[in-house]
Amino acid sequence: QRKLSFASGTTISWLEPKISLANHFKNGAAQNFPTEINKPASVREEQSIAEPCQLTREPEEINPDEELEDISDDKEDDLGAVEEQRSVILHLLSQLKLGMDLTRVVLPTFILEKRSLLEMYADFMSHPDLFIAITNGTTPEERMICFVEYYLTSFHEGRKGAIAKKPYNPIIGETFHCSWRMPKSDVATDASSNFSAHSPSEQVTLSKDLEGQTELDYYTVKFVAEQVSHHPPVSGFYAECVERKMCVNAHVWTKSKFLGMSIGVTMVGEGLLSLLEHGEEYTFSLPCAYARSILTVPWVELGGKVNINCAKTGYSASINFHTKPFYGGKLHRVTGEVKQNTTNTVVCRVQGEWNSVLEFTYSNGETKYVDLTKLSVTKKRVRPLEKQGPFESRKLWQHVTESLRDGDIDKATEHKRALEERQRNEERLRAETETPWCTKYFLKEGDGWVYHKPLWKTVSAAQTQQTDTN
């Protein structure tokens, strides 16, 4: 449900009408289809890039001052289209087999979520105050616990309502940029006060006051995501807070399978949190996601075991997202523990629901309850559409989004198909000419992808330069 990549190969042609590509959508804007139909202009640009083809051009740096607080509010609470088109879903299901890889299956447009998967990943940072507070932990134990607390609060905001819909599959080369501004007074200075959440009314006041603040009054968290590969579908994303010398880099490869009345999405990949003030690195993985009850009211469930580890300090955490058993049991249940590996001592236990209330019990006997439904969400800041580049998510998908908002499913399908057709043509031409794809912000390192200017490199370079000057 989180991401099913649409590509050439097996498609179910009855799902979407064949359309003329005479009015092709180039970089998200309507214009005439290029005369050289097998060689779009964007590919001709690609081929002019010198090899090796990784970041040979300096990528655009987005100035957070150009970003404005996001005012879009696309609530996903309309089930009418799904109810009306149940026969389409039934027909789709009749074509699928258990365990079938859905990567190349085209799904109907009416189940789309009006935003790209790259933008959905930004929701992991919806509580930047908790993210920044991790580095405030005075001991390695406190910092690991703070990270686990932040990690478990990062999933609920990604669901826009209770109904499961699917974000757009990012086009290769697509990017998404945003940032958050967090008043320094709102960031907890010690681990025990991490969750002193503001009420909704206070949050509105804070947002209004924020615009007039000077740079010294708030922290800035910057975020960038890029679709770095199409087969397999891999997304890279990176966030940093320069003032606190901390950043997180992750790459995710989504694998989707048909499970009967559910669709399962495995999130293959790894994230790395770097706290440069402490010289610590935390590796972490992501849970699987499931779209359940796809014939009635679809909803999202998380499942599987994830691990968080800091090799330097010897602290680790294991977290289990429990899927609901067939009979009885609670929904969205999560349990976990933080321990010191050397002594095998458990220093914190957690239980509860990842989208409701979490209970943290510490080794000193204290207990803390966190109600995620009452945690204030900081709105991200995004550049206005007119200032965005043609391959930025909102600009790229703007016509699909507008059509979905208007309830015009047929028009949304046309726009979406045109984008996918262009991607297929460009991919075919690259294969024929043996032209490698050029990423913009992320570099391939081993099995993973790393942001081209991670904070640990720039801080290290600055320190080296300062040493040389002295």
C-alpha positions in Angstrom: 0.0 0.0 0.0 2.8 2.4 0.8 4.5 2.0 -2.6 3.8 -0.1 -5.6 6.1 0.8 -8.5 4.4 1.1 -11.9 6.6 0.2 -14.9 6.7 -1.6 -18.2 5.9 -5.2 -18.1 2.7 -6.8 -16.8 -0.2 -4.3 -16.9 -3.9 -4.8 -16.7 -5.0 -2.8 -19.6 -8.7 -2.7 -18.8 -8.0 -0.6 -15.7 -7.2 2.6 -17.5 -8.3 3.8 -20.9 -5.7 4.1 -23.7 -5.1 7.7 -24.4 -3.5 9.6 -27.2 0.0 10.9 -26.3 -0.3 13.8 -28.7 -0.7 16.0 -25.7 2.2 14.6 -23.6 3.0 15.9 -20.2 6.6 17.0 -20.1 8.0 17.7 -16.7 4.5 18.0 -15.3 3.3 20.6 -17.8 1.1 20.0 -20.8 2.9 20.6 -24.2 3.2 18.9 -27.5 4.9 15.5 -27.6 8.4 15.7 -29.0 8.8 14.9 -32.6 11.4 12.3 -31.7 9.0 10.3 -29.7 11.6 7.7 -28.7 14.1 10.4 -27.6 12.5 12.9 -25.2 14.4 16.1 -24.6 15.2 15.1 -21.0 17.0 12.0 -22.2 19.0 14.0 -24.7 20.0 16.2 -21.8 21.0 13.1 -19.8 23.2 11.8 -22.6 25.2 15.0 -22.7 26.3 14.5 -19.2 29.9 13.3 -18.9 30.6 9.9 -17.3 31.0 8.6 -14.7 27.4 9.7 -14.2 27.1 10.5 -10.5 26.6 14.1 -9.6 28.7 15.6 -12.4 26.6 18.7 -12.1 26.4 20.6 -8.8 22.9 20.0 -7.5 20.6 22.9 -6.6 20.7 23.9 -3.0 17.3 24.9 -1.7 17.3 28.0 0.5 14.9 27.3 3.5 14.1 31.1 3.5 12.3 30.6 0.2 10.0 27.9 1.8 6.7 28.9 3.3 4.6 27.0 5.8 2.6 24.3 4.0 -1.1 25.2 3.7 -2.2 22.2 1.7 -4.5 19.9 3.6 -5.4 16.9 1.5 -7.5 14.8 3.9 -8.0 11.2 2.7 -11.5 10.6 4.1 -13.5 10.0 0.9 -14.4 6.4 0.4 -17.1 7.0 -2.2 -14.9 6.3 -5.2 -13.8 3.0 -3.7 -17.3 1.9 -3.0 -18.5 2.9 -6.5 -15.6 1.0 -8.2 -15.6 -2.2 -6.2 -16.2 -4.2 -9.4 -12.9 -2.8 -10.7 -11.1 -4.0 -7.6 -12.8 -7.4 -7.8 -11.7 -7.8 -11.4 -8.2 -6.8 -10.5 -8.1 -9.4 -7.7 -9.3 -12.1 -10.1 -6.1 -11.5 -12.2 -3.7 -11.8 -9.3 -2.1 -14.8 -7.6 -1.1 -15.2 -4.0 2.5 -14.0 -3.4 2.6 -12.2 -6.8 5.0 -9.4 -7.0 2.9 -6.2 -7.7 5.8 -4.1 -8.8 4.7 -4.2 -12.5 1.0 -4.2 -11.9 -0.9 -1.0 -12.7 -3.4 -0.2 -10.0 -6.5 2.0 -10.5 -6.1 5.8 -10.0 -9.0 6.3 -7.6 -7.0 4.7 -4.7 -4.2 7.4 -4.9 -3.4 9.6 -2.0 -2.7 13.0 -3.7 1.0 13.1 -2.9 4.2 11.3 -3.7 5.8 8.6 -1.6 8.8 11.0 -1.3 6.6 13.5 0.4 5.2 10.8 2.7 8.7 10.0 3.9 9.0 13.6 5.1 6.3 12.8 7.7 8.9 10.9 9.6 10.1 14.4 10.7 6.8 15.8 11.8 8.0 16.1 15.4 11.3 18.0 14.8 11.5 18.9 18.5 11.7 15.3 19.4 14.3 14.7 16.7 16.5 17.5 17.8 16.1 16.6 21.5 17.9 13.2 20.9 21.3 14.9 21.0 20.4 16.6 24.3 20.6 13.3 26.1 23.5 13.6 28.7 24.4 9.9 28.6 24.6 7.2 25.8 21.7 5.5 27.5 19.5 8.6 27.5 20.3 9.3 23.8 19.3 5.8 22.7 16.1 6.0 24.7 15.4 9.4 23.2 15.9 8.0 19.7 13.5 5.1 20.4 10.9 7.5 21.7 11.3 9.7 18.6 11.3 6.7 16.2 8.0 5.3 17.6 6.3 8.7 17.2 7.3 9.1 13.6 4.8 6.7 11.9 1.3 8.0 12.9 1.5 11.3 11.0 2.2 9.4 7.7 -1.4 8.2 7.7 -3.7 10.9 6.4 -6.8 9.5 8.1 -7.9 5.9 8.8 -8.4 4.9 5.2 -5.5 3.3 3.4 -4.7 5.0 0.1 -1.5 4.7 -1.9 0.9 7.7 -2.6 2.1 8.3 -6.1 5.0 6.1 -7.2 8.0 8.5 -7.6 9.3 8.9 -11.1 13.1 8.2 -11.3 14.9 11.5 -10.8 11.9 13.0 -8.9 12.9 15.0 -5.8 11.1 16.5 -2.8 12.4 19.3 -0.6 11.1 20.8 2.6 12.2 22.1 6.0 10.9 22.7 9.5 11.5 25.6 11.9 11.4 24.8 15.6 11.6 27.5 18.3 14.5 26.7 20.5 12.3 27.2 23.5 10.1 24.2 22.4 13.0 21.7 22.3 13.4 19.7 25.5 16.8 20.3 27.1 16.6 17.0 29.0 15.2 13.5 28.3 12.6 13.6 31.0 10.7 16.5 29.4 10.7 15.3 25.8 7.0 15.1 25.5 5.8 18.4 26.9 3.5 18.8 23.9 1.7 22.1 23.2 -2.1 22.1 22.8 -3.4 22.8 19.2 -4.3 26.4 20.1 -0.8 27.0 21.4 0.6 25.4 18.2 -1.3 27.9 16.0 0.2 30.8 18.0 3.7 29.4 17.7 3.4 29.1 14.0 2.3 32.7 13.6 5.0 34.0 15.8 7.6 32.0 14.0 7.6 34.1 10.9 8.9 37.1 12.7 11.6 35.4 14.7 15.3 35.9 14.1 17.5 33.1 13.1 18.9 32.7 16.6 15.4 31.9 18.0 14.8 28.6 16.1 16.4 25.5 14.8 16.0 24.6 11.1 15.7 21.0 10.0 16.2 20.5 6.2 14.9 17.5 4.2 15.6 16.2 0.7 14.4 13.0 -0.9 15.1 11.6 -4.4 14.0 8.6 -6.4 17.4 7.1 -7.2 16.4 3.9 -9.0 13.3 2.6 -10.8 14.2 -1.2 -10.9 14.3 -1.8 -8.1 12.3 1.2 -6.8 14.7 2.9 -4.4 14.2 6.2 -2.6 16.9 8.1 -0.7 16.1 10.7 1.9 18.3 12.9 4.1 17.5 15.4 6.9 19.9 17.6 9.0 19.9 20.1 11.7 23.2 22.0 11.2 23.0 23.9 14.5 22.8 20.7 16.5 25.3 18.8 14.3 23.0 15.9 13.6 21.6 14.3 10.5 19.9 11.2 9.3 20.4 9.4 5.9 18.3 6.5 4.7 17.5 4.5 1.5 14.4 2.4 1.1 13.5 -0.2 -1.5 9.9 -1.2 -1.4 8.8 -4.8 -2.4 5.0 -5.4 -2.7 3.2 -8.7 -2.7 -0.5 -9.7 -3.1 -1.6 -11.6 0.0 -5.3 -12.3 -0.8 -7.3 -9.7 1.1 -4.2 -7.7 1.8 -1.2 -6.1 0.1 2.1 -6.4 1.9 4.9 -3.9 1.4 8.4 -4.8 2.7 10.7 -1.8 3.4 14.2 -3.0 2.5 16.9 -0.7 3.4 18.7 1.1 6.3 18.8 4.4 8.0 21.8 6.1 9.8 21.4 8.8 12.4 24.6 10.7 13.1 25.1 12.7 16.3 28.4 14.5 15.5 28.6 16.2 18.9 28.9 12.8 20.5 30.6 10.9 17.6 27.7 8.4 17.6 26.0 6.6 14.8 22.7 4.8 15.1 21.6 2.3 12.4 17.9 1.4 12.1 15.5 -0.4 9.8 11.8 0.1 9.0 8.8 -2.2 9.6 6.7 -3.8 6.9 3.3 -2.2 6.0 0.1 -4.0 5.1 -3.1 -2.7 3.4 -5.8 -4.7 4.9 -9.5 -5.3 4.0 -8.9 -4.0 0.4 -12.5 -5.0 -0.6 -14.3 -3.0 2.2 -12.7 -0.2 4.1 -8.9 -0.5 3.5 -6.7 0.3 6.5 -2.9 0.2 7.2 -1.2 -2.1 9.6 2.6 -2.2 10.5 4.3 -5.5 11.2 7.7 -7.0 11.8 10.8 -6.6 14.0 13.1 -3.6 13.6 16.5 -3.1 15.2 18.3 0.1 16.3 22.0 -0.2 17.2 24.8 2.1 18.2 28.2 0.3 17.9 30.2 2.9 19.7 28.1 2.9 23.0 27.0 -0.7 22.9 23.3 0.2 23.3 20.7 -1.4 21.1 16.9 -1.6 20.8 14.6 -4.2 19.3 11.0 -3.2 18.5 8.2 -5.5 17.4 5.2 -4.2 15.4 2.5 -6.8 16.1 0.0 -7.6 13.4 -3.5 -8.4 14.7 -4.2 -12.2 15.1 -7.2 -13.6 13.3 -9.1 -13.9 16.6 -8.9 -11.3 19.3 -6.0 -9.1 20.1 -5.4 -5.4 19.7 -4.7 -3.4 16.6 -1.4 -1.5 16.0 0.3 -3.0 19.0 4.0 -2.4 19.5 6.5 -3.7 22.1 10.2 -3.1 22.5 13.2 -2.9 24.8 16.4 -0.9 25.0 19.4 -2.7 26.4 23.2 -2.4 27.1 24.8 -5.2 25.0 27.8 -5.7 27.2 25.9 -6.4 30.4 22.7 -7.5 28.6 20.8 -5.2 30.9 17.4 -3.9 29.8 17.2 -0.2 30.6 13.8 0.7 29.1 10.7 -1.2 28.0 7.9 0.1 25.8 4.4 -1.1 24.9 1.3 0.4 23.5 0.0 1.3 20.0 2.1 3.2 17.5 -0.8 5.4 16.5 -2.3 6.0 20.0 -0.7 5.7 23.4 2.8 4.4 24.2 4.0 3.5 27.7 7.7 3.7 28.5 9.0 2.0 31.7 12.6 2.8 32.7 15.1 0.9 34.8 14.6 3.2 37.8 11.0 2.2 38.0 9.6 5.4 36.5 6.8 5.2 33.8 5.9 7.7 31.1 2.8 7.7 28.9 2.9 9.4 25.5 -0.4 10.1 23.8 0.5 10.5 20.1 -2.9 11.9 19.2 -2.1 14.9 21.4 1.4 15.6 20.3 1.7 18.8 18.3 2.7 18.4 14.7 5.0 21.0 13.2 3.9 21.9 9.6 6.6 21.5 7.0 7.7 24.5 4.9 7.7 24.0 1.1 8.6 26.3 -1.8 5.6 27.7 -3.7 4.7 25.7 -6.8 5.9 28.4 -9.1 9.4 28.3 -7.7 9.7 24.5 -7.8 11.7 22.7 -10.5 9.9 20.4 -13.1 11.0 17.2 -11.3 10.0 18.3 -7.8 7.2 16.1 -6.5 4.4 18.6 -6.3 5.2 20.3 -9.6 5.6 16.9 -11.3 2.3 15.5 -10.1 0.3 18.8 -10.0 -2.1 17.9 -12.7 -2.8 14.5 -11.2 -3.4 16.1 -7.8 -5.7 18.8 -9.2 -7.8 16.2 -11.0 -8.1 14.1 -7.9 -9.1 17.1 -5.9 -11.8 17.8 -8.5 -12.9 14.2 -8.4 -12.1 13.7 -12.1 -10.7 10.2 -12.0 -10.5 9.9 -15.8 -8.4 13.0 -16.2 -6.2 12.1 -13.3 -5.6 8.7 -15.0 -4.6 10.4 -18.2 -2.1 12.7 -16.5 -0.6 9.8 -14.5 -0.4 7.6 -17.6 1.4 10.3 -19.5 4.1 10.6 -16.8 4.5 6.8 -16.7 4.7 6.6 -20.5 7.4 9.2 -20.6 9.4 7.3 -17.9 9.1 4.1 -19.9 10.3 5.8 -23.1 13.3 7.3 -21.4 14.2 4.0 -19.7 13.9 2.2 -23.0 16.2 4.7 -24.7 18.8 4.5 -21.9 18.8 0.8 -22.2 19.3 1.0 -26.0 22.1 3.5 -25.8 23.6 2.0 -22.6 23.4 5.4 -20.9 23.5 5.2 -17.1 21.0 7.1 -15.0 22.5 10.2 -13.3 21.4 10.8 -9.7 21.2 14.4 -8.5 21.6 14.3 -4.7 22.6 10.8 -3.7 25.6 8.6 -4.4 25.7 4.8 -4.5 27.9 3.4 -1.8 27.9 -0.4 -1.6 24.3 -1.6 -1.3 23.1 1.8 -0.1 22.7 5.4 -1.2 24.3 8.4 0.7 23.5 12.1 0.4 26.3 13.9 -1.6 27.1 16.4 1.2 26.2 14.7 4.5 26.8 16.8 7.6 29.6 14.4 8.8 31.6 15.3 5.7 31.0 19.1 5.8 31.7 19.4 9.5 34.8 17.3 9.2 36.0 19.5 6.3 35.3 22.6 8.3 37.2 21.3 11.3 40.2 20.4 9.2 40.2 23.8 7.6 40.0 25.5 11.0 43.0 23.3 12.2 45.0 24.3 9.2 44.3 28.0 9.8 45.3 27.8 13.4 
